[in-house]
């Protein structure tokens, strides 16, 4: 057995504690500071204000709605300065907090509410329609319906919506008085309970419906500490630093890096509701942002977007990319445009509580394309398809163990058992190679997951959906790499119903577009068929009936090359006219 340790020295982590008490202790680590700042309005939540309001919310939830440790609450909201208040309010009384993707459709949201058995929901008005759709689905099924509150303060709820949705109050209507809170500093748990589920983010896995990843108090407390090993020196003291909060807070990457980690180093976060290029660049200029946690599609804007030239981005010193691989070519392009900017990359999964590998500043300048070195207190094995350790220098599936690995999948023992082997080794499904310096390079993926801008798209989900369409006989879905967009794009290969051989090219194009539009109406934004829909005679399958996606990927290369050749030929003909 070959076990790889971190090149960083092991760290002494803090004693077991709750997420709330660890991140918002009664005796703050730093002087009071503006912890979260709304990029658009300038509204600020100070460190003391965050702790005070979160405790008021927690006590209110406990006293008015009888919520207690192991109760479940779902937050369905884009980024806002209210998001951390609600998150820590739930954590102050030990409530399991389920974070839902703000782009979910009604069906997808209904699954998470149903699976997590939420007692109460905090919903942002901007995405309330999808929530209503989810509730209608749950009602028809006879499922439990959580009580709902707005995920924003009462004075910011639009008047029309208040009138239309009488009976729904804002989260701040729950707040207990300071007298009711008294000297309560957050629930204390029994020793073993720190290893219990505290947060439920949903991961699609390789097949089937999304699974709830049980992230524990200790998972989240430890990951923030070991992440410091690769942090730039300027981030370690926090002085004069500002983080741009554009990652979605409902994603494990955003939750760890924007909600929790900054509180342990005393750095304010300027919160953007979502990525909009002018707002993104404008906020860097306006607030003198020094650090940004990003994903490759946003880094593509740094490299190519002409709008960037209109703003002063000189304050931005460091960028960390995660959630999807960042190619060496794109890294170099950003460096050419902004020579002073340090670009690093990290690697992690929901199941590893986000980062398990990360580049420091020096490695980011030297090893383009690497996802970094293993963080402290973690161990890795590289194995082959039979779970046997591969020879040193040979690529293998990353299997990892340590204090940041999830407890397991919520109410899914089978999936949990299948994800671990030899006791506590978690199988990531990603193939990596390690160089002589201890840098990891992700070279392939055992999983069939498509990663679109950091979000997971299970091919099986899209296949199951397309098979319900009356004009589809069979289907196989793969991800195709888009260099232009710096991400993978879902593409469907469809066997249409009827006489395919006699379909005209016009009819084929019309049906392909019809299916693309139909899928777009049925799924979340990140699951749309941006890679196209191509009609074929048969889906390649094994004798056991498994889709041979490798063959589809090879076909995709041919299809794309033919399309490129045809375009070049047309351009040449036009140039001669």
WODA-V288904 format. One record per residue. N is the residue number from 0. RES is the residue in three letters. PSI is psi in whole degrees, -180 to 180 (999 if undefined). Layout:
n=N res=RES psi=PSI
n=N res=RES psi=PSI
This chain:
n=0 res=UNK psi=128
n=1 res=UNK psi=116
n=2 res=UNK psi=128
n=3 res=UNK psi=124
n=4 res=UNK psi=166
n=5 res=UNK psi=141
n=6 res=UNK psi=-15
n=7 res=UNK psi=147
n=8 res=UNK psi=147
n=9 res=UNK psi=144
n=10 res=UNK psi=146
n=11 res=UNK psi=112
n=12 res=UNK psi=160
n=13 res=UNK psi=153
n=14 res=UNK psi=157
n=15 res=UNK psi=137
n=16 res=UNK psi=170
n=17 res=UNK psi=161
n=18 res=UNK psi=-41
n=19 res=UNK psi=-52
n=20 res=UNK psi=-31
n=21 res=UNK psi=-44
n=22 res=UNK psi=-26
n=23 res=UNK psi=65
n=24 res=UNK psi=159
n=25 res=UNK psi=-36
n=26 res=UNK psi=98
n=27 res=UNK psi=146
n=28 res=UNK psi=-29
n=29 res=UNK psi=159
n=30 res=UNK psi=159
n=31 res=UNK psi=135
n=32 res=UNK psi=165
n=33 res=UNK psi=95
n=34 res=UNK psi=-43
n=35 res=UNK psi=131
n=36 res=UNK psi=127
n=37 res=UNK psi=120
n=38 res=UNK psi=-30
n=39 res=UNK psi=-50
n=40 res=UNK psi=-20
n=41 res=UNK psi=-2
n=42 res=UNK psi=135
n=43 res=UNK psi=138
n=44 res=UNK psi=112
n=45 res=UNK psi=166
n=46 res=UNK psi=-47
n=47 res=UNK psi=-37
n=48 res=UNK psi=-38
n=49 res=UNK psi=-49
n=50 res=UNK psi=-45
n=51 res=UNK psi=-50
n=52 res=UNK psi=-37
n=53 res=UNK psi=-42
n=54 res=UNK psi=-39
n=55 res=UNK psi=-40
n=56 res=UNK psi=-44
n=57 res=UNK psi=-47
n=58 res=UNK psi=-39
n=59 res=UNK psi=-43
n=60 res=UNK psi=-38
n=61 res=UNK psi=-45
n=62 res=UNK psi=-39
n=63 res=UNK psi=-29
n=64 res=UNK psi=11
n=65 res=UNK psi=30
n=66 res=UNK psi=145
n=67 res=UNK psi=177
n=68 res=UNK psi=135
n=69 res=UNK psi=-8
n=70 res=UNK psi=164
n=71 res=UNK psi=134
n=72 res=UNK psi=141
n=73 res=UNK psi=137
n=74 res=UNK psi=121
n=75 res=UNK psi=92
n=76 res=UNK psi=147
n=77 res=UNK psi=180
n=78 res=UNK psi=142
n=79 res=UNK psi=166
n=80 res=UNK psi=-11
n=81 res=UNK psi=-25
n=82 res=UNK psi=-52
n=83 res=UNK psi=-33
n=84 res=UNK psi=-47
n=85 res=UNK psi=-44
n=86 res=UNK psi=-52
n=87 res=UNK psi=-26
n=88 res=UNK psi=-45
n=89 res=UNK psi=-43
n=90 res=UNK psi=-25
n=91 res=UNK psi=-24
n=92 res=UNK psi=15
n=93 res=UNK psi=22
n=94 res=UNK psi=135
n=95 res=UNK psi=123
n=96 res=UNK psi=116
n=97 res=UNK psi=122
n=98 res=UNK psi=122
n=99 res=UNK psi=140
n=100 res=UNK psi=125
n=101 res=UNK psi=-13
n=102 res=UNK psi=5
n=103 res=UNK psi=145
n=104 res=UNK psi=174
n=105 res=UNK psi=-43
n=106 res=UNK psi=-45
n=107 res=UNK psi=-40
n=108 res=UNK psi=-40
n=109 res=UNK psi=-41
n=110 res=UNK psi=-45
n=111 res=UNK psi=-39
n=112 res=UNK psi=-44
n=113 res=UNK psi=-49
n=114 res=UNK psi=-41
n=115 res=UNK psi=-11
n=116 res=UNK psi=55
n=117 res=UNK psi=137
n=118 res=UNK psi=-28
n=119 res=UNK psi=150
n=120 res=UNK psi=140
n=121 res=UNK psi=119
n=122 res=UNK psi=136
n=123 res=UNK psi=137
n=124 res=UNK psi=-31
n=125 res=UNK psi=-23
n=126 res=UNK psi=27
n=127 res=UNK psi=-32
n=128 res=UNK psi=-45
n=129 res=UNK psi=-36
n=130 res=UNK psi=-43
n=131 res=UNK psi=-42
n=132 res=UNK psi=-40
n=133 res=UNK psi=-41
n=134 res=UNK psi=-38
n=135 res=UNK psi=-40
n=136 res=UNK psi=-46
n=137 res=UNK psi=-37
n=138 res=UNK psi=-43
n=139 res=UNK psi=-33
n=140 res=UNK psi=-10
n=141 res=UNK psi=23
n=142 res=UNK psi=164
n=143 res=UNK psi=135
n=144 res=UNK psi=119
n=145 res=UNK psi=151
n=146 res=UNK psi=141
n=147 res=UNK psi=143
n=148 res=UNK psi=155
n=149 res=UNK psi=141
n=150 res=UNK psi=18
n=151 res=UNK psi=165
n=152 res=UNK psi=154
n=153 res=UNK psi=-34
n=154 res=UNK psi=-5
n=155 res=UNK psi=0
n=156 res=UNK psi=125
n=157 res=UNK psi=138
n=158 res=UNK psi=-41
n=159 res=UNK psi=-41
n=160 res=UNK psi=-38
n=161 res=UNK psi=-42
n=162 res=UNK psi=-41
n=163 res=UNK psi=-30
n=164 res=UNK psi=50
n=165 res=UNK psi=138
n=166 res=UNK psi=-21
n=167 res=UNK psi=122
n=168 res=UNK psi=163
n=169 res=UNK psi=161
n=170 res=UNK psi=-31
n=171 res=UNK psi=-6
n=172 res=UNK psi=-15
n=173 res=UNK psi=-18
n=174 res=UNK psi=131
n=175 res=UNK psi=163
n=176 res=UNK psi=162
n=177 res=UNK psi=-32
n=178 res=UNK psi=-39
n=179 res=UNK psi=-34
n=180 res=UNK psi=-42
n=181 res=UNK psi=-131
n=182 res=UNK psi=17
n=183 res=UNK psi=128
n=184 res=UNK psi=22
n=185 res=UNK psi=144
n=186 res=UNK psi=144
n=187 res=UNK psi=135
n=188 res=UNK psi=160
n=189 res=UNK psi=157
n=190 res=UNK psi=-50
n=191 res=UNK psi=-20
n=192 res=UNK psi=-15
n=193 res=UNK psi=-17
n=194 res=UNK psi=9
n=195 res=UNK psi=165
n=196 res=UNK psi=131
n=197 res=UNK psi=-34
n=198 res=UNK psi=141
n=199 res=UNK psi=101
n=200 res=UNK psi=150
n=201 res=UNK psi=131
n=202 res=UNK psi=135
n=203 res=UNK psi=-23
n=204 res=UNK psi=-156
n=205 res=UNK psi=-26
n=206 res=UNK psi=162
n=207 res=UNK psi=-165
n=208 res=UNK psi=160
n=209 res=UNK psi=144
n=210 res=UNK psi=141
n=211 res=UNK psi=121
n=212 res=UNK psi=120
n=213 res=UNK psi=100
n=214 res=UNK psi=129
n=215 res=UNK psi=170
n=216 res=UNK psi=-48
n=217 res=UNK psi=-36
n=218 res=UNK psi=-52
n=219 res=UNK psi=-35
n=220 res=UNK psi=-41
n=221 res=UNK psi=-39
n=222 res=UNK psi=-36
n=223 res=UNK psi=-33
n=224 res=UNK psi=-47
n=225 res=UNK psi=-21
n=226 res=UNK psi=-26
n=227 res=UNK psi=-23
n=228 res=UNK psi=-34
n=229 res=UNK psi=4
n=230 res=UNK psi=148
n=231 res=UNK psi=147
n=232 res=UNK psi=-37
n=233 res=UNK psi=-25
n=234 res=UNK psi=-18
n=235 res=UNK psi=-26
n=236 res=UNK psi=-19
n=237 res=UNK psi=-16
n=238 res=UNK psi=130
n=239 res=UNK psi=11
n=240 res=UNK psi=149
n=241 res=UNK psi=132
n=242 res=UNK psi=138
n=243 res=UNK psi=122
n=244 res=UNK psi=74
n=245 res=UNK psi=-21
n=246 res=UNK psi=146
n=247 res=UNK psi=128
n=248 res=UNK psi=-19
n=249 res=UNK psi=-14
n=250 res=UNK psi=146
n=251 res=UNK psi=-38
n=252 res=UNK psi=-47
n=253 res=UNK psi=-39
n=254 res=UNK psi=-46
n=255 res=UNK psi=-48
n=256 res=UNK psi=-21
n=257 res=UNK psi=-33
n=258 res=UNK psi=-48
n=259 res=UNK psi=-57
n=260 res=UNK psi=-47
n=261 res=UNK psi=-30
n=262 res=UNK psi=-23
n=263 res=UNK psi=-12
n=264 res=UNK psi=0
n=265 res=UNK psi=38
n=266 res=UNK psi=130
n=267 res=UNK psi=151
n=268 res=UNK psi=124
n=269 res=UNK psi=115
n=270 res=UNK psi=125
n=271 res=UNK psi=138
n=272 res=UNK psi=-33
n=273 res=UNK psi=176
n=274 res=UNK psi=122
n=275 res=UNK psi=126
n=276 res=UNK psi=-46
n=277 res=UNK psi=-38
n=278 res=UNK psi=-40
n=279 res=UNK psi=-55
n=280 res=UNK psi=-38
n=281 res=UNK psi=-37
n=282 res=UNK psi=-37
n=283 res=UNK psi=-45
n=284 res=UNK psi=-49
n=285 res=UNK psi=-45
n=286 res=UNK psi=-1
n=287 res=UNK psi=52
n=288 res=UNK psi=138
n=289 res=UNK psi=-24
n=290 res=UNK psi=142
n=291 res=UNK psi=129
n=292 res=UNK psi=122
n=293 res=UNK psi=-179
n=294 res=UNK psi=158
n=295 res=UNK psi=-41
n=296 res=UNK psi=-30
n=297 res=UNK psi=-37
n=298 res=UNK psi=-30
n=299 res=UNK psi=-36
n=300 res=UNK psi=-38
n=301 res=UNK psi=-36
n=302 res=UNK psi=-37
n=303 res=UNK psi=-26
n=304 res=UNK psi=119
n=305 res=UNK psi=-23
n=306 res=UNK psi=-28
n=307 res=UNK psi=-29
n=308 res=UNK psi=-20
n=309 res=UNK psi=-6
n=310 res=UNK psi=153
n=311 res=UNK psi=107
n=312 res=UNK psi=16
n=313 res=UNK psi=-19
n=314 res=UNK psi=-24
n=315 res=UNK psi=113
n=316 res=UNK psi=-39
n=317 res=UNK psi=141
n=318 res=UNK psi=132
n=319 res=UNK psi=127
n=320 res=UNK psi=140
n=321 res=UNK psi=-174
n=322 res=UNK psi=-23
n=323 res=UNK psi=156
n=324 res=UNK psi=141
n=325 res=UNK psi=116
n=326 res=UNK psi=152
n=327 res=UNK psi=-37
n=328 res=UNK psi=-43
n=329 res=UNK psi=-38
n=330 res=UNK psi=-46
n=331 res=UNK psi=-38
n=332 res=UNK psi=-42
n=333 res=UNK psi=-42
n=334 res=UNK psi=-35
n=335 res=UNK psi=-38
n=336 res=UNK psi=-37
n=337 res=UNK psi=81
n=338 res=UNK psi=-27
n=339 res=UNK psi=-11
n=340 res=UNK psi=128
n=341 res=UNK psi=122
n=342 res=UNK psi=119
n=343 res=UNK psi=166
n=344 res=UNK psi=149
n=345 res=UNK psi=171
n=346 res=UNK psi=141
n=347 res=UNK psi=176
n=348 res=UNK psi=168
n=349 res=UNK psi=-40
n=350 res=UNK psi=-19
n=351 res=UNK psi=15
n=352 res=UNK psi=49
n=353 res=UNK psi=-124
n=354 res=UNK psi=129
n=355 res=UNK psi=-18
n=356 res=UNK psi=149
n=357 res=UNK psi=146
n=358 res=UNK psi=141
n=359 res=UNK psi=178
n=360 res=UNK psi=-45
n=361 res=UNK psi=-46
n=362 res=UNK psi=-32
n=363 res=UNK psi=-28
n=364 res=UNK psi=-18
n=365 res=UNK psi=-38
n=366 res=UNK psi=74
n=367 res=UNK psi=136
n=368 res=UNK psi=-13
n=369 res=UNK psi=148
n=370 res=UNK psi=6
n=371 res=UNK psi=-171
n=372 res=UNK psi=158
n=373 res=UNK psi=134
n=374 res=UNK psi=161
n=375 res=UNK psi=156
n=376 res=UNK psi=8
n=377 res=UNK psi=157
n=378 res=UNK psi=152
n=379 res=UNK psi=145
n=380 res=UNK psi=147
n=381 res=UNK psi=124
n=382 res=UNK psi=161
n=383 res=UNK psi=-172
n=384 res=UNK psi=-22
n=385 res=UNK psi=11
n=386 res=UNK psi=30
n=387 res=UNK psi=140
n=388 res=UNK psi=133
n=389 res=UNK psi=164
n=390 res=UNK psi=151
n=391 res=UNK psi=132
n=392 res=UNK psi=-6
n=393 res=UNK psi=139
n=394 res=UNK psi=147
n=395 res=UNK psi=168
n=396 res=UNK psi=131
n=397 res=UNK psi=122
n=398 res=UNK psi=134
n=399 res=UNK psi=146
n=400 res=UNK psi=157
n=401 res=UNK psi=-177
n=402 res=UNK psi=-4
n=403 res=UNK psi=4
n=404 res=UNK psi=137
n=405 res=UNK psi=159
n=406 res=UNK psi=-33
n=407 res=UNK psi=-172
n=408 res=UNK psi=138
n=409 res=UNK psi=123
n=410 res=UNK psi=37
n=411 res=UNK psi=77
n=412 res=UNK psi=-38
n=413 res=UNK psi=-50
n=414 res=UNK psi=-36
n=415 res=UNK psi=-47
n=416 res=UNK psi=-38
n=417 res=UNK psi=-19
n=418 res=UNK psi=-12
n=419 res=UNK psi=153
n=420 res=UNK psi=163
n=421 res=UNK psi=41
n=422 res=UNK psi=-90
n=423 res=UNK psi=20
n=424 res=UNK psi=116
n=425 res=UNK psi=130
n=426 res=UNK psi=118
n=427 res=UNK psi=-26
n=428 res=UNK psi=-1
n=429 res=UNK psi=137
n=430 res=UNK psi=129
n=431 res=UNK psi=159
n=432 res=UNK psi=145
n=433 res=UNK psi=131
n=434 res=UNK psi=-179
n=435 res=UNK psi=-13
n=436 res=UNK psi=-2
n=437 res=UNK psi=13
n=438 res=UNK psi=139
n=439 res=UNK psi=140
n=440 res=UNK psi=120
n=441 res=UNK psi=121
n=442 res=UNK psi=-17
n=443 res=UNK psi=-177
n=444 res=UNK psi=126
n=445 res=UNK psi=-36
n=446 res=UNK psi=156
n=447 res=UNK psi=1
n=448 res=UNK psi=140
n=449 res=UNK psi=135
n=450 res=UNK psi=108
n=451 res=UNK psi=111
n=452 res=UNK psi=39
n=453 res=UNK psi=-13
n=454 res=UNK psi=145
n=455 res=UNK psi=133
n=456 res=UNK psi=105
n=457 res=UNK psi=122
n=458 res=UNK psi=-36
n=459 res=UNK psi=-35
n=460 res=UNK psi=-48
n=461 res=UNK psi=-36
n=462 res=UNK psi=-45
n=463 res=UNK psi=-39
n=464 res=UNK psi=-50
n=465 res=UNK psi=-32
n=466 res=UNK psi=-14
n=467 res=UNK psi=-10
n=468 res=UNK psi=134
n=469 res=UNK psi=-19
n=470 res=UNK psi=12
n=471 res=UNK psi=126
n=472 res=UNK psi=-38
n=473 res=UNK psi=160
n=474 res=UNK psi=148
n=475 res=UNK psi=135
n=476 res=UNK psi=135
n=477 res=UNK psi=171
n=478 res=UNK psi=136
n=479 res=UNK psi=143
n=480 res=UNK psi=128
n=481 res=UNK psi=108
n=482 res=UNK psi=-39
n=483 res=UNK psi=-41
n=484 res=UNK psi=-2
n=485 res=UNK psi=46
n=486 res=UNK psi=175
n=487 res=UNK psi=151
n=488 res=UNK psi=132
n=489 res=UNK psi=132
n=490 res=UNK psi=137
n=491 res=UNK psi=134
n=492 res=UNK psi=119
n=493 res=UNK psi=134
n=494 res=UNK psi=110
n=495 res=UNK psi=155
n=496 res=UNK psi=154
n=497 res=UNK psi=-164
n=498 res=UNK psi=89
n=499 res=UNK psi=-40
n=500 res=UNK psi=-31
n=501 res=UNK psi=10
n=502 res=UNK psi=137
n=503 res=UNK psi=161
n=504 res=UNK psi=-36
n=505 res=UNK psi=-43
n=506 res=UNK psi=-38
n=507 res=UNK psi=-45
n=508 res=UNK psi=-39
n=509 res=UNK psi=-43
n=510 res=UNK psi=-41
n=511 res=UNK psi=-46
n=512 res=UNK psi=-37
n=513 res=UNK psi=-43
n=514 res=UNK psi=-38
n=515 res=UNK psi=-46
n=516 res=UNK psi=-38
n=517 res=UNK psi=-45
n=518 res=UNK psi=-41
n=519 res=UNK psi=-33
n=520 res=UNK psi=-12
n=521 res=UNK psi=-17
n=522 res=UNK psi=170
n=523 res=UNK psi=159
n=524 res=UNK psi=-42
n=525 res=UNK psi=-10
n=526 res=UNK psi=3
n=527 res=UNK psi=155
n=528 res=UNK psi=67
n=529 res=UNK psi=-17
n=530 res=UNK psi=-1
n=531 res=UNK psi=175
n=532 res=UNK psi=117
n=533 res=UNK psi=129
n=534 res=UNK psi=132
n=535 res=UNK psi=169
n=536 res=UNK psi=-35
n=537 res=UNK psi=148
n=538 res=UNK psi=125
n=539 res=UNK psi=130
n=540 res=UNK psi=156
n=541 res=UNK psi=174
n=542 res=UNK psi=-28
n=543 res=UNK psi=-1
n=544 res=UNK psi=6
n=545 res=UNK psi=136
n=546 res=UNK psi=129
n=547 res=UNK psi=85
n=548 res=UNK psi=-27
n=549 res=UNK psi=-41
n=550 res=UNK psi=-37
n=551 res=UNK psi=-38
n=552 res=UNK psi=-40
n=553 res=UNK psi=-40
n=554 res=UNK psi=-39
n=555 res=UNK psi=-38
n=556 res=UNK psi=-43
n=557 res=UNK psi=-47
n=558 res=UNK psi=-45
n=559 res=UNK psi=-35
n=560 res=UNK psi=-42
n=561 res=UNK psi=-40
n=562 res=UNK psi=-41
n=563 res=UNK psi=-42
n=564 res=UNK psi=-42
n=565 res=UNK psi=-40
n=566 res=UNK psi=-44
n=567 res=UNK psi=-38
n=568 res=UNK psi=-41
n=569 res=UNK psi=-42
n=570 res=UNK psi=-42
n=571 res=UNK psi=-42
n=572 res=UNK psi=-42
n=573 res=UNK psi=-36
n=574 res=UNK psi=-21
n=575 res=UNK psi=-14
n=576 res=UNK psi=999
